[in-house]
Structures are given as C-alpha cells and as structure tokens.
Amino acid sequence: MLSRLMSGSVRSLEREYLCTVRLLDDTEYTCTIQRDAKGQYLFDLICHHLNLLEKDYFGIRYVDPDKQRHWLEFTKSISKQMKSQPPFTMCLRVKFYPPDPAALKEEITRYLVFLQIKRDLYHGRLLCKTSDAAMLAAYILQAEIGDYDPGKHPEGYSSKFQFFPKHSEKLERRIAEIHKTELIGQTPETAELKFLQKAEMLETYGVDPHPCKDVSGNPAFLAFTPFGFVVLQGNKRVHFLKWDEVTKLKFEGKTFHIYANQKEDKKIILTYFAPTPEACKHLWKCGVENQAFYKLEKSSQVRTVSSSNLFFKGSRFRYSGRVAKEVMEQSAKIKREPPEIHRAGLVPSRSCPSITHGPRLSSVPRTRRRAVHISIMEGLESLRDSAHSTPVRSMSHGDSFIPRSRSQATDSGDGTAVISDETYSPSDSVLPTPVAEHSLEMAVSRQINGAPCSIEEEKESEAATPTVGDMAELGADSRAVGPVQSAGALSETEQVNKFVLSVLRLLLVTIGLLFVLLLLLIILTESDLDIAFLRDIRQTPEFEQFHYEYFCPLRRWFACKLRWAGGLLINK
C-alpha cells in the first residue's frame, strides 16, 4: 500500500514542475504547473497575481541553453518550448510598448511600463540628451523617494543612485537640482506619468536592438518600435520605415530581408545578417508580431506568415493575440476600482544600485532573492556579457546618435547619451544613456549569443542583448551609408548564387514528383492490388489505350535494353 502511494506521488511530481518568473520590480513569482500547461496559463496566473487587466502589452521571455532569447508562445506547451530541464526560470517584460503610455487606462499598467522604461534607462537601451536624462532621473527620484528632505538626503545623495550605464558628476548635480527645486509636491503617480510622457518622445523609446551585420560586414542593430522598423549603425539611425511602408519580412538561415514601399512607389530591400540562424528566426518572429500588433486594425486580419516564397520550405508563424487598436478599445471598457499599488522604494538591486530606504514593499511576494554580481568592464571593449553591466563613463564626442523628440529637433549643444547593453527581458535591448555634455563615448555592445553572463543571470532569463554601443567603434571611421536602395542590395555574386540554388531546388522537386508519378504508374500497371480506386482507373478507356499503345512498348524497349546491357557485362 505504501509503495503504491509513493509511486503515485512520484508520477504526480513527474506531471508537474516548478516555474519561476522574475517580475519587473525584481521580485520572483514561483508556481507549480502541469507539464502540458500552455504559455497562456502561466501568463494568466501572473496577470491575476498582479491584478493586471491591460495585459496585451506584456510577455514572458526566456533564454535557452545556447543563450538565445525567446518570447514564450502562449498557444504552445511550455515544456515543449523550453530546451532545458525544469525548474524553469523566465521573466515578465513589456513586449509591445504602448504608442502613448500616458494614455493607458489603469495606473497599475502605467506603473509596470514605468518600471520597464526605468530598466531600459539603466541598462542603456534608451538614448537621450543629457538634459532629458537629468529630467528622467529626477522623475524617478521623485516617484520613489518623494520630496527632497535635507534631513534624509545629504549632499551628493543623487550620486548614490545608478540611473544610467554611465554618467558624470555634472549630471548628478543637475539631477539633484531638478529634484530639489522643480518637482516638489508631485505625487508618485504624477512623477511616473511625467516620466512616461518624457520617455515616449525619445527616438529610441520601445527599441529592442538585435545585433546584425550589413552586406559590407559593418555592425548594425535592427529594432522594431511602436512606429516602425529602425536600423542603428555607427551610433546613428540610418533607416526608419513606418509599419505601413513595410510589405514583407523574410529570413533564410542567417540572412534577414525587409521589403518596403516608400513614397512614389519606390521599392527597397534591406538585407542584414544575424549571428546565428536561431537569432535570425527570433528577429523575424519579433518583426512579424510587431507588424501585426501595430499595423492591423483587427486580429481577424492576422494571417500565417511564411519565411520563404516556396510553400514547402521555410518556417511558418502566426501572431496570436489582439492588435493595438483592439487593446485600446478593450481598455476603454474597464470599469473597476483601481487596484492598490505597493511601490518599491529605491533599494540596492541588480537593476538599480542605491541607498537603502527601509523595507521594500512589493506588489508581488518575494519567494527568494539571489545575489547578483554586477560586472564592470570599462573602455571601448564591450560591456561583457553581464546582463546588468555597471555603466562606463563616456568620453567621445562627435557622431553620436542624438535622439530627437517627434515634435522638435534636439539642441546640438546638448550632450547625448550612449547605446549600452543588456538583455531586453521580454524584449530587452541595448541602447544609450546620457553622458557628460562635453564628452561622451559609446559603450561597445556584446553579441546576443556571446559569452554568457553569470549562471544566475542566465537562469533568470536576462541573457544579454547587444548594445548598440558596438556601433561607436565605427564612429567617424565607418564609411558613410549610401542610399537606401543600395544599403540592402545583394551583391551580384550573391544574387547569382541564390538564383542557382533556387533552380536546383526546383529541379530536385520536379525529379521527386516524377519519381512519385512513376511509382504510381508501376502500381497501376504491374501490381495485382485490387483496390477500388485503382480498379476504377484501370477500367477507363483512356488508361487502357495508354497501357497498350504506350506503356507496353516502352516496357518492352526497357527490357530489351536491360538484356543487352546484361549480355555485355556477362561477355566481359
């Protein structure tokens, strides 16, 4: 009896496994789920735990043993998507950035988006001028420690907080000055709202860079934003295509193609090369999902997309979920008492080292806390694979990427930020942050599939994404980018190779079809199978004519040739 109970408990354990999801405030939610549970089940559990209704903007990201990032597909079994053994560790992140985050219906949603953008700022994924950086950091201080209090906040208090991958003492003083004088009396809700409004105006808002190379072998970063597709190169935005202009996304192996129609029916093709086929497929799937979410009017318009023009080749993928317009319409119908939000104060953590301000309150109970090593690698060598690298001071000037608000150009006299590195958890990316106004340099990015971060960080699915900072090395030495049409054009040799491969594939398919037809013909004419549909075919006048007038003479001719060839072999 005891052995039966023990075997039953073992079988039940085999059908379940532990799953830990790191949330946006660095707390962890751990649950036990069935082995055949789908991604949607886990996502709904987390959203229920957070009391989150506007959940379509969020997703769950994980990293496989090869350090390749993935978004968890909600329609598929979790265990079949994970290449590692349980227990599984993932993270909740913003997958689709709201086009207007300040217009979100509920405060809990705005707060979670605020936490994501704060992470983007710290990990260098959000490019901004020094003046904008100071204002954003001051909003964070106001939202999380309240009004300036001389008794609690000694001289130089802002230097104890790490808002960016790198910054100067002058920037720290400016942050403290704004916090002391301009934001007094603002509630956390107001400060967070102002922060979102400011961040949304930056060019790199919502960018999740994917490291690639162009046809000349120069490093580039591709990204999908709420407004379209962008290419960052040499610390500058060299291409921007609105979602309405993008007609097709395609990949083959490591090669990624973007087809677009611009003004006056000008068709362009941009071609880039990812580090691995897996990275290229992830890039393609992210592009398909972002285009469907932001471009379509209804989810019923979503179609299954193939990565190739040939039906028998390539990957097929379909975005499953609502589109942005439907999400906004659904949000407008929400009518409930706003859920309580337990904001976490700035305390030492892997995403925001800072002073301790008492016990941390969290919207989600912490099940366990891990020590995280913040690796530091300074200089133009890459911010090595720490998904949460401590920022390096920037020193270069010149051709840096200066984001502009969508309504006005930036002041050229203002300092710019740098593109740095991290993994975009759910959509971790790597972009710049501020630096001193007179000096600034780009941190070099690490490859998405480069050397791993610490094992702990990898398990928390914070696998590093490349920093657009890599582009800085190109600087003024990099060659100027040509016209849009030539930037992505395939070289003549590559075009010939692709044409030859296509012809060979067509030839192989044709031979395969002929072989199948030949087998069917032999079965019809030579076999004694008495199957209904074969019998019906044999009794048709057309088949009888073909059999006696063509097939039988052809068979005799082949038999004669075979006997002749056999005779030659025997005589030798």
Legacy VTK file of the C-alpha trace (Angstrom):
# vtk DataFile Version 3.0
C-alpha trace
ASCII
DATASET POLYDATA
POINTS 572 float
0.000 0.000 0.000
2.815 2.358 0.964
4.737 1.608 -2.220
1.591 2.268 -4.264
1.141 5.672 -2.606
4.795 6.530 -3.163
4.684 5.551 -6.825
1.529 7.627 -7.270
3.162 10.683 -5.698
6.237 10.230 -7.913
4.042 10.081 -11.019
2.200 13.251 -9.957
5.529 15.020 -9.426
6.622 13.971 -12.915
3.484 15.582 -14.318
4.245 18.916 -12.612
7.208 21.241 -12.474
8.272 24.476 -10.820
8.343 27.674 -12.796
9.846 30.948 -11.530
9.112 34.253 -13.233
11.139 37.342 -12.392
8.879 40.378 -12.381
9.605 43.964 -13.334
10.372 45.011 -9.751
12.900 42.155 -9.434
10.645 40.095 -7.207
10.015 36.496 -8.175
6.759 34.622 -8.601
7.079 30.852 -8.263
4.319 28.398 -9.085
3.772 24.737 -9.877
2.170 23.975 -13.225
1.200 20.869 -15.141
3.675 19.518 -17.672
1.225 20.004 -20.548
0.271 23.560 -19.480
0.400 26.150 -22.236
2.069 29.532 -22.077
-1.278 31.302 -21.769
-1.968 29.530 -18.472
1.262 30.782 -16.870
0.753 34.297 -18.246
-2.793 34.442 -16.867
-1.523 33.302 -13.464
0.986 36.153 -13.353
-1.519 38.768 -14.553
-4.030 37.615 -11.937
-1.304 37.819 -9.294
-0.503 41.392 -10.345
-4.199 42.325 -10.748
-3.383 43.356 -14.323
-6.113 43.669 -16.966
-4.289 45.576 -19.731
-2.002 42.608 -20.229
-1.606 42.533 -24.019
1.446 44.813 -23.845
3.388 42.281 -21.771
5.026 38.940 -22.454
7.249 36.288 -20.905
10.816 35.980 -22.079
13.238 33.130 -21.534
16.746 32.198 -22.636
17.677 28.770 -23.978
20.919 26.918 -23.109
22.575 28.455 -26.187
21.936 31.935 -24.739
19.342 32.715 -27.416
16.404 34.785 -26.217
12.819 33.799 -26.989
9.318 35.011 -26.265
7.120 32.341 -24.740
4.368 31.417 -27.218
1.052 31.313 -25.386
-0.609 28.816 -27.707
2.061 26.144 -27.229
3.046 23.892 -24.347
5.657 25.451 -22.065
7.676 22.257 -21.659
7.918 21.778 -25.444
9.261 25.294 -25.924
11.919 25.100 -23.217
15.101 23.315 -24.277
16.335 22.987 -20.695
15.108 20.784 -17.865
12.790 22.037 -15.113
12.627 24.043 -12.941
12.226 26.826 -15.495
13.118 30.482 -14.949
11.692 33.277 -17.077
10.906 36.963 -16.775
7.914 39.219 -17.325
8.664 42.236 -19.509
6.964 44.714 -21.810
6.734 43.069 -25.218
4.783 45.731 -27.125
5.473 49.262 -25.898
2.284 51.379 -25.824
2.393 54.078 -28.523
1.176 56.538 -25.874
1.968 55.123 -22.415
0.400 58.097 -20.632
-2.948 57.187 -22.218
-3.096 53.751 -20.570
-6.339 53.275 -18.687
-5.116 51.887 -15.373
-2.401 53.140 -13.067
-1.095 49.609 -12.399
-0.329 49.255 -16.135
1.408 52.635 -16.252
3.453 51.682 -13.206
4.662 48.439 -14.799
5.563 50.254 -18.028
7.372 52.845 -15.892
9.422 50.043 -14.301
10.296 48.656 -17.749
11.430 52.014 -19.128
13.414 52.649 -15.947
15.202 49.353 -16.638
15.767 50.427 -20.246
17.323 53.648 -18.991
19.595 51.884 -16.521
20.712 49.233 -18.986
21.389 51.763 -21.725
18.558 50.922 -24.100
17.061 54.404 -24.061
19.038 57.118 -25.859
18.653 60.673 -24.640
20.368 64.029 -24.328
21.951 64.953 -21.014
19.169 67.429 -20.261
16.496 64.788 -20.897
18.457 62.241 -18.863
18.603 64.572 -15.880
14.870 65.159 -16.030
14.049 61.446 -16.342
16.288 60.575 -13.390
14.759 63.345 -11.298
11.280 61.977 -12.015
12.449 58.548 -10.820
13.781 60.073 -7.585
10.554 61.972 -7.005
8.416 58.896 -7.693
10.391 56.613 -5.422
11.744 58.715 -2.527
9.351 61.675 -2.596
10.194 65.332 -1.966
13.722 66.384 -1.145
14.361 66.368 2.609
17.698 67.817 3.833
17.481 65.608 6.925
17.225 62.393 4.909
19.121 63.327 1.765
22.690 64.546 2.441
24.828 66.440 -0.025
25.608 64.329 -3.081
22.698 61.940 -2.420
21.893 61.579 -6.110
25.343 60.071 -6.759
24.350 57.068 -4.641
21.779 56.060 -7.222
22.599 54.408 -10.522
20.137 55.530 -13.184
22.256 55.041 -16.316
25.037 52.845 -17.633
27.285 55.874 -17.245
27.041 59.468 -16.209
29.134 62.399 -14.990
29.278 64.323 -11.724
27.817 67.304 -13.526
24.797 65.216 -14.488
24.427 64.002 -10.890
24.366 67.603 -9.652
21.789 68.527 -12.275
19.547 65.598 -11.254
19.657 66.693 -7.602
18.975 70.316 -8.569
15.848 69.407 -10.542
14.636 67.092 -7.780
15.097 69.775 -5.120
13.537 72.693 -6.966
11.230 71.675 -9.824
9.372 68.583 -8.643
8.364 69.466 -5.090
4.870 68.287 -4.238
4.489 65.819 -7.090
2.931 62.511 -6.086
4.470 59.230 -7.291
1.608 58.866 -9.791
2.265 62.317 -11.259
6.038 61.825 -11.419
5.613 58.466 -13.171
3.174 59.979 -15.661
5.576 62.823 -16.463
8.380 60.274 -16.821
6.361 58.252 -19.346
5.437 61.364 -21.336
9.083 62.412 -21.498
10.372 58.933 -22.425
7.766 58.458 -25.151
9.129 61.481 -27.024
12.597 59.952 -27.406
13.503 58.309 -30.702
14.653 55.113 -29.045
11.541 54.621 -26.933
10.493 50.983 -27.218
13.585 49.918 -29.182
14.794 46.321 -28.702
18.020 46.108 -30.740
19.055 42.891 -32.477
22.771 42.709 -33.459
23.417 42.099 -37.152
25.832 42.978 -39.940
25.070 44.676 -43.241
26.148 43.368 -46.631
29.530 45.074 -46.223
30.155 43.359 -42.893
29.639 46.507 -40.797
27.860 46.063 -37.433
24.261 47.228 -37.271
21.324 46.943 -34.908
17.800 46.253 -36.101
14.819 47.121 -33.945
11.024 47.259 -34.044
9.226 50.132 -32.342
5.572 51.176 -31.999
6.095 53.406 -35.026
8.089 51.235 -37.409
11.342 49.443 -38.219
14.683 51.116 -37.500
18.335 50.376 -38.252
21.033 51.830 -35.994
24.560 51.936 -37.359
27.658 53.883 -36.456
25.702 55.271 -33.489
23.171 56.792 -35.846
19.761 55.860 -37.136
20.400 55.104 -40.786
16.968 53.749 -41.732
13.447 54.217 -40.498
10.478 52.523 -42.168
6.932 53.105 -40.957
4.850 49.993 -40.453
2.608 50.995 -43.375
5.675 51.004 -45.635
6.932 47.548 -44.644
5.427 44.962 -47.009
7.273 41.780 -46.086
9.787 40.315 -43.646
11.710 37.223 -44.703
14.660 35.201 -43.486
16.758 32.311 -44.723
19.469 30.890 -42.490
21.300 33.900 -41.059
20.002 36.297 -43.736
17.157 38.693 -42.939
15.324 40.705 -45.615
12.997 43.688 -45.197
10.840 44.625 -48.184
9.243 48.073 -48.226
7.444 50.523 -50.477
8.230 54.178 -49.861
6.973 57.357 -51.475
6.345 57.391 -55.223
6.200 53.583 -55.310
9.922 53.319 -54.584
10.551 49.692 -53.621
13.520 48.867 -51.442
15.026 45.695 -49.984
17.267 45.836 -46.939
19.409 42.793 -46.175
21.237 42.025 -42.934
22.965 39.001 -41.424
22.297 37.746 -37.887
24.938 35.963 -35.758
23.137 32.581 -35.944
20.120 31.080 -37.737
18.318 30.938 -34.369
18.924 34.649 -33.780
17.686 35.401 -37.298
14.498 33.406 -36.746
13.901 35.211 -33.439
14.393 38.550 -35.217
11.910 37.532 -37.921
9.271 36.390 -35.426
9.642 39.632 -33.429
9.169 41.609 -36.634
6.079 39.625 -37.675
4.488 40.091 -34.245
5.261 43.802 -34.002
3.977 44.490 -37.506
0.732 42.644 -36.819
0.229 44.330 -33.433
0.823 47.919 -34.534
-0.278 47.873 -38.183
-3.503 45.845 -38.378
-6.960 47.121 -37.495
-8.359 43.789 -36.266
-6.900 40.496 -35.078
-9.096 38.738 -37.652
-6.791 40.225 -40.320
-3.777 38.320 -38.946
-2.516 35.690 -41.385
0.008 32.888 -41.112
3.317 34.147 -42.477
5.964 32.052 -44.210
9.655 32.896 -44.100
10.061 31.737 -47.712
8.282 32.197 -51.032
8.134 28.422 -51.548
5.340 26.569 -49.765
7.467 23.515 -48.996
10.356 25.467 -47.485
10.943 27.770 -44.528
9.214 28.487 -41.226
5.592 29.378 -40.730
4.413 31.630 -37.930
1.189 33.351 -36.901
0.786 36.093 -34.327
-1.803 35.064 -31.765
-3.289 37.925 -29.800
-5.138 41.181 -30.086
-3.805 44.148 -32.030
-3.085 47.593 -30.571
-6.347 49.171 -31.683
-8.401 46.359 -30.139
-6.394 46.560 -26.912
-7.136 50.278 -26.571
-10.826 49.719 -27.281
-10.966 46.959 -24.692
-9.134 49.090 -22.129
-11.704 51.857 -22.503
-14.357 49.403 -21.274
-12.576 48.650 -17.988
-14.707 49.754 -15.051
-13.445 48.788 -11.629
-11.901 50.288 -8.536
-8.216 50.960 -9.255
-6.122 48.186 -7.686
-3.766 49.106 -4.873
-0.147 49.594 -5.912
2.680 48.924 -3.479
5.526 50.910 -4.936
9.026 49.717 -4.179
11.482 52.313 -2.915
14.911 52.606 -4.458
16.932 49.914 -2.734
20.075 48.084 -3.738
19.176 45.695 -6.518
20.674 44.372 -9.654
18.865 46.906 -11.776
19.219 49.978 -9.579
22.015 50.086 -7.012
21.112 52.778 -4.494
20.779 53.759 -0.866
18.542 51.688 1.373
15.271 53.289 2.356
13.733 50.823 4.738
11.942 47.560 3.930
10.881 47.077 0.374
7.214 46.736 -0.408
6.300 44.865 -3.499
3.175 44.120 -5.431
4.287 40.502 -5.527
5.607 38.440 -2.629
9.305 37.661 -2.902
9.909 33.960 -2.709
13.655 34.160 -2.783
16.348 36.687 -3.515
19.565 35.990 -5.311
22.821 37.806 -5.069
23.656 39.244 -8.410
27.120 40.276 -9.452
27.283 43.489 -11.366
30.209 43.069 -13.663
32.177 46.122 -14.682
34.071 46.402 -17.901
35.188 49.814 -18.843
36.509 51.227 -22.058
35.634 50.611 -25.640
35.977 46.859 -25.126
32.450 45.533 -24.929
30.372 45.654 -21.798
30.983 41.952 -21.416
28.137 39.587 -21.024
26.751 40.800 -17.752
23.154 41.399 -18.452
23.327 44.163 -15.899
26.676 45.735 -16.505
27.684 48.713 -14.466
27.991 51.706 -16.732
31.209 53.047 -18.067
31.967 56.735 -18.348
31.718 58.001 -21.834
34.409 60.197 -23.368
33.956 60.622 -27.049
32.251 63.420 -28.862
31.232 63.827 -32.424
28.986 61.498 -34.379
26.864 60.182 -31.602
23.256 59.296 -32.049
21.212 62.155 -30.626
17.559 61.221 -30.320
15.010 63.870 -31.140
11.521 64.228 -29.832
8.955 63.615 -32.511
7.846 67.219 -32.349
11.138 69.094 -32.268
14.817 68.614 -33.068
17.349 68.382 -30.282
19.694 71.156 -29.406
23.023 70.296 -30.922
24.790 71.860 -27.971
23.302 69.378 -25.542
25.171 66.260 -24.583
23.939 62.955 -25.880
23.670 59.535 -24.426
25.190 56.267 -25.249
23.990 52.984 -26.514
24.815 50.394 -23.956
23.964 46.811 -23.292
21.576 44.437 -21.628
19.138 41.787 -22.486
15.840 43.030 -23.190
13.910 40.902 -20.893
10.906 40.107 -22.695
12.226 42.428 -25.155
15.440 43.503 -23.721
17.585 45.590 -25.910
20.500 47.798 -25.773
20.581 51.468 -26.262
22.319 54.508 -24.953
22.035 56.667 -21.948
23.360 60.053 -21.063
26.888 61.226 -20.578
28.615 64.468 -19.786
27.544 67.287 -22.063
31.029 67.901 -23.414
32.307 64.347 -23.528
30.725 61.118 -24.489
31.508 57.775 -25.966
29.634 54.719 -26.959
29.952 51.570 -24.906
30.615 48.627 -27.113
27.923 46.067 -27.381
28.174 42.430 -26.665
26.781 39.909 -29.073
23.442 38.432 -28.260
24.915 34.968 -28.360
28.272 35.890 -26.908
29.864 34.626 -23.727
27.266 34.043 -21.058
26.608 36.271 -18.105
26.771 34.722 -14.692
24.879 31.453 -14.449
22.437 33.057 -12.052
21.624 35.814 -14.505
21.163 33.417 -17.375
18.780 31.328 -15.335
16.759 34.468 -14.697
16.408 34.826 -18.414
18.268 38.031 -18.621
20.583 36.840 -21.390
22.423 39.813 -22.720
21.327 41.586 -25.787
23.853 43.500 -27.776
24.446 47.114 -27.163
24.078 49.494 -29.906
27.220 50.822 -28.368
29.177 48.464 -30.539
28.470 50.869 -33.274
30.561 53.520 -31.632
33.722 51.823 -32.709
32.781 52.662 -36.228
32.493 56.367 -35.325
33.816 58.726 -37.880
35.969 55.943 -39.331
32.990 53.996 -40.567
32.011 54.521 -44.145
29.042 56.717 -44.889
25.871 54.847 -45.557
24.741 55.043 -49.166
21.219 55.493 -50.485
18.550 53.296 -49.042
18.281 51.181 -52.127
21.977 50.295 -52.232
22.331 49.729 -48.489
20.460 46.470 -48.579
21.060 45.327 -52.099
22.600 41.926 -52.551
25.921 41.766 -54.322
25.876 40.422 -57.868
27.632 37.211 -56.821
25.142 36.548 -54.040
22.241 37.096 -56.415
23.688 34.574 -58.874
24.254 32.063 -56.063
20.701 32.450 -54.827
19.328 32.030 -58.359
21.367 28.848 -58.884
20.159 27.462 -55.531
16.549 28.211 -56.447
16.914 26.446 -59.813
18.496 23.405 -58.133
15.677 23.234 -55.596
13.092 23.427 -58.375
14.899 20.697 -60.285
15.001 18.418 -57.247
11.304 18.944 -56.571
10.461 18.192 -60.201
12.508 14.971 -60.143
10.827 13.978 -56.880
7.355 14.490 -58.352
8.249 12.497 -61.484
9.551 9.679 -59.312
6.296 9.596 -57.340
4.276 9.527 -60.584
6.424 6.684 -61.908
5.815 4.636 -58.766
2.076 5.237 -59.075
2.181 4.180 -62.744
4.013 0.941 -61.929
1.493 0.168 -59.200
-1.386 0.735 -61.639
0.021 -1.371 -64.440
2.097 -4.099 -62.825
0.610 -4.786 -59.426
-2.322 -7.052 -58.655
-3.695 -4.818 -55.932
-7.463 -4.949 -56.143
-8.299 -1.597 -54.586
-11.467 0.213 -55.622
-9.911 3.449 -56.858
-7.115 1.565 -58.716
-9.676 -0.719 -60.330
-11.728 2.265 -61.490
-8.665 3.873 -63.075
-7.662 0.656 -64.869
-11.135 0.303 -66.406
-11.176 3.725 -68.034
-10.734 3.732 -71.867
-8.004 6.328 -71.642
-5.895 4.197 -69.308
-6.359 1.064 -71.437
-5.262 2.980 -74.516
-2.236 4.388 -72.699
-1.366 0.936 -71.349
-1.419 -0.928 -74.668
-0.175 1.807 -77.026
2.496 3.476 -74.913
3.353 1.687 -71.691
3.692 -1.872 -73.064
6.006 -0.844 -75.952
8.068 1.273 -73.545
8.345 -1.647 -71.115
9.491 -3.998 -73.917
12.086 -1.445 -75.041
13.473 -1.132 -71.474
13.535 -4.928 -71.091
15.418 -5.265 -74.375
17.990 -2.658 -73.348
18.464 -4.291 -69.958
19.061 -7.716 -71.586
21.561 -6.138 -73.973
23.416 -4.425 -71.089
23.375 -7.657 -69.096
24.804 -9.592 -72.065
27.665 -7.100 -72.385
28.530 -7.447 -68.714
28.460 -11.274 -68.873
30.658 -11.398 -72.020
33.261 -9.181 -70.300
LINES 1 573
572 0 1 2 3 4 5 6 7 8 9 10 11 12 13 14 15 16 17 18 19 20 21 22 23 24 25 26 27 28 29 30 31 32 33 34 35 36 37 38 39 40 41 42 43 44 45 46 47 48 49 50 51 52 53 54 55 56 57 58 59 60 61 62 63 64 65 66 67 68 69 70 71 72 73 74 75 76 77 78 79 80 81 82 83 84 85 86 87 88 89 90 91 92 93 94 95 96 97 98 99 100 101 102 103 104 105 106 107 108 109 110 111 112 113 114 115 116 117 118 119 120 121 122 123 124 125 126 127 128 129 130 131 132 133 134 135 136 137 138 139 140 141 142 143 144 145 146 147 148 149 150 151 152 153 154 155 156 157 158 159 160 161 162 163 164 165 166 167 168 169 170 171 172 173 174 175 176 177 178 179 180 181 182 183 184 185 186 187 188 189 190 191 192 193 194 195 196 197 198 199 200 201 202 203 204 205 206 207 208 209 210 211 212 213 214 215 216 217 218 219 220 221 222 223 224 225 226 227 228 229 230 231 232 233 234 235 236 237 238 239 240 241 242 243 244 245 246 247 248 249 250 251 252 253 254 255 256 257 258 259 260 261 262 263 264 265 266 267 268 269 270 271 272 273 274 275 276 277 278 279 280 281 282 283 284 285 286 287 288 289 290 291 292 293 294 295 296 297 298 299 300 301 302 303 304 305 306 307 308 309 310 311 312 313 314 315 316 317 318 319 320 321 322 323 324 325 326 327 328 329 330 331 332 333 334 335 336 337 338 339 340 341 342 343 344 345 346 347 348 349 350 351 352 353 354 355 356 357 358 359 360 361 362 363 364 365 366 367 368 369 370 371 372 373 374 375 376 377 378 379 380 381 382 383 384 385 386 387 388 389 390 391 392 393 394 395 396 397 398 399 400 401 402 403 404 405 406 407 408 409 410 411 412 413 414 415 416 417 418 419 420 421 422 423 424 425 426 427 428 429 430 431 432 433 434 435 436 437 438 439 440 441 442 443 444 445 446 447 448 449 450 451 452 453 454 455 456 457 458 459 460 461 462 463 464 465 466 467 468 469 470 471 472 473 474 475 476 477 478 479 480 481 482 483 484 485 486 487 488 489 490 491 492 493 494 495 496 497 498 499 500 501 502 503 504 505 506 507 508 509 510 511 512 513 514 515 516 517 518 519 520 521 522 523 524 525 526 527 528 529 530 531 532 533 534 535 536 537 538 539 540 541 542 543 544 545 546 547 548 549 550 551 552 553 554 555 556 557 558 559 560 561 562 563 564 565 566 567 568 569 570 571
